Amino acid sequence: MADAQDVKKLREQTGAGIMDAKKALEESGGDFDKAAEIIKQKGLAKADSKSDREIKAGLVTSYVHNDRIGAVLRLGCETDFVAKSEPFIELADNIIRQIVAMNPQDVDELMAQPFFKDDKTSMEDLIKSTIAQTGENIRVDEFYRLEI
C-alpha cells in the first residue's frame, strides 16, 4: 500500500494524478525514484499518442537577457484553457530561456538539446512531460533569437 505522503510528493514532482502516482508507487514496491520513472515512461507514451492532434491555440512570448540577447517564441497547444495554464506558461518560459542560453538554430536542434536546468532531460522530453500533464498536444511552432 502506498503512503499518502509519498503519493502527494510524487504528484507534486511529476504532475501525475492521484491514482497514477499510487499505482506507480505500488508497482515500484515503494521505490520513489523508480515510481517517478514509471510515471515518466507512461506520460511519454501518452504524449506520443497526442502528437497528431491539431494545434489551434497557444501563446507568443519574449525574453531579453542583460539587454544583449533576446528571443521570441510561438508555442502552440490545442485550447486557450491550456495556453493559460501554469504548466504551459512555465514550459514556454523554460523554452525561451533555453533558446537564449543555448542558441539552437532550428526547432529540431532545440528538441535534441539537453535542458539547461537539468542536463539529464532533453527539451523534447520536457515538452512531452507537459503534454502528459496537460493532456493536449504542444508544439514549438517557431522562434527567433537576436544578439548584440
C-alpha distance (Angstrom), angle and dihedral (degrees) to the residues before:
residue distance angle dihedral
M1 . . .
A2 3.81 . .
D3 3.81 118.2 .
A4 3.83 113.0 -117.1
Q5 3.82 92.3 -131.1
D6 3.81 91.1 52.6
V7 3.80 90.6 48.8
K8 3.81 90.1 51.1
K9 3.81 92.5 47.1
L10 3.82 91.8 47.9
R11 3.81 91.1 48.9
E12 3.81 91.5 51.1
Q13 3.78 92.4 48.3
T14 3.81 97.9 44.7
G15 3.80 106.5 23.6
A16 3.82 89.3 -126.2
G17 3.79 122.9 147.9
I18 3.80 122.2 -101.5
M19 3.79 95.5 -102.0
D20 3.81 93.4 44.5
A21 3.81 90.7 51.6
K22 3.80 92.2 46.4
K23 3.81 93.0 48.4
A24 3.81 92.2 47.4
L25 3.80 91.4 51.1
E26 3.80 91.1 48.6
E27 3.81 91.6 46.3
S28 3.81 90.8 50.4
G29 3.80 93.5 48.2
G30 3.80 90.8 -116.4
D31 3.82 95.0 -51.9
F32 3.82 102.4 143.6
D33 3.82 97.1 -160.0
K34 3.80 92.4 47.3
A35 3.82 90.0 48.3
A36 3.82 90.5 52.2
E37 3.81 89.3 51.0
I38 3.84 91.0 49.7
I39 3.80 90.3 52.5
K40 3.80 90.9 46.9
Q41 3.81 91.9 52.2
K42 3.81 92.5 47.3
G43 3.79 90.4 45.8
L44 3.79 92.3 51.8
A45 3.79 89.8 51.1
K46 3.82 89.4 52.3
A47 3.81 90.2 49.0
D48 3.80 92.9 52.8
S49 3.81 90.6 53.7
K50 3.83 90.8 56.3
S51 3.80 97.6 49.9
D52 3.81 94.9 97.8
R53 3.81 94.8 53.8
E54 3.80 117.2 112.0
I55 3.81 121.2 -99.0
K56 3.82 110.1 -135.9
A57 3.81 104.0 154.1
G58 3.78 141.5 26.5
L59 3.76 138.9 121.4
V60 3.77 144.3 -87.5
T61 3.78 115.0 -136.4
S62 3.79 137.5 171.1
Y63 3.78 137.8 -157.1
V64 3.82 131.9 -168.7
H65 3.80 122.0 -164.2
N66 3.83 119.5 -156.8
D67 3.81 91.2 -24.5
R68 3.83 88.0 -77.8
I69 3.80 108.8 80.1
G70 3.79 125.2 40.5
A71 3.77 139.4 170.0
V72 3.78 139.8 -169.4
L73 3.81 120.4 -154.0
R74 3.79 133.4 -168.3
L75 3.81 109.2 -160.1
G76 3.79 118.1 -177.1
C77 3.80 133.7 -154.2
E78 3.81 136.9 162.5
T79 3.83 103.1 -100.7
D80 3.81 141.4 23.5
F81 3.80 87.8 -123.4
V82 3.82 91.4 66.1
A83 3.83 92.4 38.1
K84 3.82 87.8 62.5
S85 3.80 95.4 42.8
E86 3.81 123.4 111.6
P87 3.84 95.6 -120.5
F88 3.82 91.8 52.2
I89 3.81 94.3 46.1
E90 3.81 90.6 47.3
L91 3.82 89.8 49.7
A92 3.81 91.3 50.9
D93 3.81 89.9 50.7
N94 3.81 91.8 49.7
I95 3.82 92.5 47.4
I96 3.79 95.2 49.3
R97 3.81 91.7 47.7
Q98 3.81 88.1 49.5
I99 3.81 89.3 53.7
V100 3.81 91.9 51.1
A101 3.82 93.7 44.7
M102 3.81 101.4 40.7
N103 3.83 104.0 28.0
P104 3.82 100.6 -141.5
Q105 3.80 113.4 -166.6
D106 3.81 96.6 -142.8
V107 3.81 143.1 -3.7
D108 3.82 93.5 -87.6
E109 3.80 92.0 54.6
L110 3.81 90.4 46.1
M111 3.81 91.6 52.9
A112 3.81 91.9 51.7
Q113 3.80 95.8 49.3
P114 3.79 121.7 101.1
F115 3.80 111.4 -111.1
F116 3.83 107.6 -99.4
K117 3.83 92.0 -133.9
D118 3.83 94.1 48.9
D119 3.81 117.4 19.4
K120 3.83 91.0 -166.1
T121 3.82 89.3 67.8
S122 3.80 123.4 67.7
M123 3.78 120.1 -143.9
E124 3.80 88.0 -115.0
D125 3.82 90.3 56.2
L126 3.81 90.7 46.9
I127 3.80 90.1 55.2
K128 3.81 92.3 44.2
S129 3.79 91.1 52.9
T130 3.81 89.5 54.1
I131 3.81 89.6 48.0
A132 3.80 88.7 54.1
Q133 3.80 90.3 47.4
T134 3.82 96.7 48.0
G135 3.80 98.4 33.2
E136 3.80 92.5 -132.4
N137 3.77 136.7 103.4
I138 3.82 112.4 -100.8
R139 3.79 125.6 -169.6
V140 3.79 137.4 177.2
D141 3.79 100.1 -125.5
E142 3.80 98.4 -176.2
F143 3.78 144.5 -37.0
Y144 3.78 140.4 -166.0
R145 3.79 128.0 -153.9
L146 3.81 125.5 -162.8
E147 3.78 128.3 -172.6
I148 3.79 134.4 -177.4
